[in-house]
Amino acid sequence: MNRRARLMSVFLVGALAIALTIGPAPGAEKLKVGFVYVGPIGDAGWTYAHDQGRKYLERHDANVATAPVESVPEGADSERVFTDLARKGYRLIIGTSFGYMDPMVKVASEFPNVAFVHISGFKRAKNLATAFGRIEQPRYLTGLVAGAMTKTNIIGYVAAHPIPEVVRGISAFTLGVRAINPKASVHVVWSNTWYDPGQEKEAAESLLSVGADVLTQHQDSPAVVQAAAAKGKYAVGYNSDMSKFGPKAFLTAPVWNWGPMYLYLAKQVEAGTFTGEDLWWGMDKGVVDIAPIGPTVPAAVKDMVMAKRGAMIAGTFHEFAGPIKDQGGAVRVPAGSVLSDGAQLSMNWFVQGVVGTVPAK
């Protein structure tokens, strides 16, 4: 073998060694990823959307093995589940409800070599990240649709829990409603649930009884869409496309696509670069969007909404751009300004046009 051939042989062997170092070794154990859900997976809603993200992760990363745990209550029960997953060798654990925050902080401190991700929270550590999406963007867009479709100018909103995430969503939706229909108002009823179809149906019916002809929600179940359909009214769903629960009633919905974010997080753990960062991705990254707009919505409204969607993705329009007044008429965001991320994440006030209050915790 001449000198050139020997050098080429050494180079190829070295390249192969590098490739084997970068990629998973043959037979190497897969990254175990645990998902903890506050509700049942079902076939629509918040938990269903997260589980679609889990399946996306499995399809796009052959080096992972995932496991979901359904219907885990917030509090002590969730702490036991997080601890159990960590002890069983799950190296990435994702909790998908706001009330999991303190239990995740505690368990993360006990397992410093495990990566934890809390969806929608704000407390972080070296091995505990927070992640969410700018769902306010499609909330605003669905508000445009609702404002265009109401005839009574009363739109009902079945709200979940009085936390900034929910308050922010109500305000963004109302800004969309009022942008197209300044005479309309959004009436809020609190269910204090994430998933309780019976209670959410009762709340929806109470809004229908005061004249609401369009309803929307912040819960996991399709009960609000079903209540609107039963009375021949319109509904804007949440989390996923809920059109099958009321084909004639369903207008659209703000929806989640968690897959790209979960893939990013798994790759971080695999590469050893995971940190306790705060992720807040928008429509430009595909994590949030608007469901297909129903056939009852006029073409001109659809075109207007999609044009606004394009502007949001391009960064030329912001749903919380001023001037914005609160319920009392005070200017909270002056013209030419945008409500900061920090102010959004701690939002505890409603914009003008909302009928209802934010309860004290």
Order of alpha helices (4+ residues) and beta strands (2+ residues): alpha-beta-alpha-beta-alpha-beta-alpha-beta-beta-alpha-beta-alpha-beta-alpha-beta-alpha-beta-beta-beta-alpha-beta-beta-alpha-beta-beta-alpha-beta
